[in-house]
Amino acid sequence: MKYLSTRGRVRSLSFKDAVMMGLADDGGLLLPESIPQLTPGDIAALEMLDYPELAFQVLSRFVGDIPSADLKSLIDRSYASFTHPDITPVVHHNGVHILELFHGPTLAFKDVALQFLGNLFEYLLAERGEKMNILGATSGDTGSAAIYGVRGKENINIFILHPHRKVSPIQELQMTTVTDPNVFNLAIRGTFDDGQRIVKEIFGDLDFKAKYALGAVNSINWARVLAQVVYYFYAWGRVRKKTDCREICFSVPTGNFGDIFAGFIAKKMGLPIRRLILATNENNILTRFVRQGDYSIGAVSQTYSPSMDIQLASNFERYLFYLYDEQSGRVRDAMSELASTGRLAFTAAEREKVAQNFFAQAVSNAETLETIRDFHGKTGYLLDPHTAVGVRAALDLGDGQTPTVCLATAHPAKFGEAVQLAIGQEPTRPASLAGIEDREKRCETIDADTTAIKNYLATHAL
Ligand SMILES: *Cc1c(COP(=O)(O)O)cnc(C)c1O
């Protein structure tokens, strides 16, 4: 399988080169040159595989340049860190199926992709005799999942900037209690936006970037999307066994359009997905896009589901490539229009095409808490606020016949404050968080200043 850029000026990359490139050199995002097509017979053969076997079957169709035994071992090691024997179990409550994606080391779905990406980076760096210094800014979930993805790995250092005292206590502890010598937590005296700006400025200094072999782990890496395609097939197999259904719907709480885009790829491969329900919080740009063809950037508002407090969805460009019938010239025009005007408009024909794949709903803060409370009252099952956004949309938009799977993207204990507000009590902590306050911590507090952070990198980089 070869890879190309949505903007058309990078082509014929191998899978391994696409992973190492991350963002395409022409500013676009990388995609496979064609999507592997599965017949109903192929899909039936995947239904009863366990998670690692299924991951191998799905991933190997997109990889091609890693020997099977190596790919299998990368997959096995990545999912051995999950605490549930099914990796991503499916449970059923109150008329919806819930795909629990939070049994990895940091209790959020990002582990599914970042455990794999960490192992893959280590494998490719060893093969090439190279080193990498990962640099990123986080508002919470991505930082800890990335840190757990590469902690203790050879030839990789990771530097994660988080705003000092401005991430939730649990999220901060999940990062700062990782004391492996290759992990550098930097608490900056500033905001998340300062962190993002600094990271952008440092990546923009191409000499510095090359000198220190800087790498990124944000959701634009193709390997992250690919690892997420697997659990759509997994959920299909489990729900089909239970209901003997012919089609399925998924409801996906969405921020950067990464997770739901993986579902779109699964559908393009032939998985019989009737509807993809795109659920947003009050940051509703993607809902406006699906419902009204209006993609215009607004101000970010803070909600109970902070990992979805995003306006510019970084993976959206991948979807535009397909919406524009794979014409990279049109993607280039659209991205420059978006950069200069802050909005994109769509024709009636394009909106019709979007409507064939997606339904969308924006869920308010009040509705999020109400959904956690109602669901808990009816079933005793506790939703985290991100998952609650998706469940609410599923309950409102389901067709009443097709089984609907809601992606549970975080464990409720990660967002205890919102849960407390909803049901008046804190969720029980899973074992991985027990006593986390008492563990040894490693974190440096530093000014939100690009030069100061560059100096820090220069001293501590591999
Ligand atoms: C990152 C995240 C999301 C949003 O995922 P995208 O791929 O950005 O759409 C949803 N829920 C949780 C808990 C997350 O950490």
PDBQT file of the ligand as one rigid body, heavy atoms in Angstrom, charges set to zero:
ROOT
HETATM    1  C1  LIG A 501      -9.604  13.078  22.210  1.00  0.00    +0.000 C 
HETATM    2  C2  LIG A 501     -10.894  12.690  22.830  1.00  0.00    +0.000 A 
HETATM    3  C3  LIG A 501     -12.115  12.763  22.125  1.00  0.00    +0.000 A 
HETATM    4  C4  LIG A 501     -12.221  13.316  20.705  1.00  0.00    +0.000 C 
HETATM    5  O1  LIG A 501     -11.606  12.486  19.756  1.00  0.00    +0.000 OA
HETATM    6  P1  LIG A 501     -11.274  13.049  18.297  1.00  0.00    +0.000 P 
HETATM    7  O2  LIG A 501     -10.542  11.967  17.608  1.00  0.00    +0.000 OA
HETATM    8  O3  LIG A 501     -10.452  14.282  18.523  1.00  0.00    +0.000 OA
HETATM    9  O4  LIG A 501     -12.576  13.348  17.653  1.00  0.00    +0.000 OA
HETATM   10  C5  LIG A 501     -13.275  12.313  22.755  1.00  0.00    +0.000 A 
HETATM   11  N1  LIG A 501     -13.246  11.857  24.015  1.00  0.00    +0.000 NA
HETATM   12  C6  LIG A 501     -12.105  11.791  24.742  1.00  0.00    +0.000 A 
HETATM   13  C7  LIG A 501     -12.154  11.293  26.135  1.00  0.00    +0.000 C 
HETATM   14  C8  LIG A 501     -10.888  12.186  24.167  1.00  0.00    +0.000 A 
HETATM   15  O5  LIG A 501      -9.760  12.119  24.894  1.00  0.00    +0.000 OA
ENDROOT
TORSDOF 0
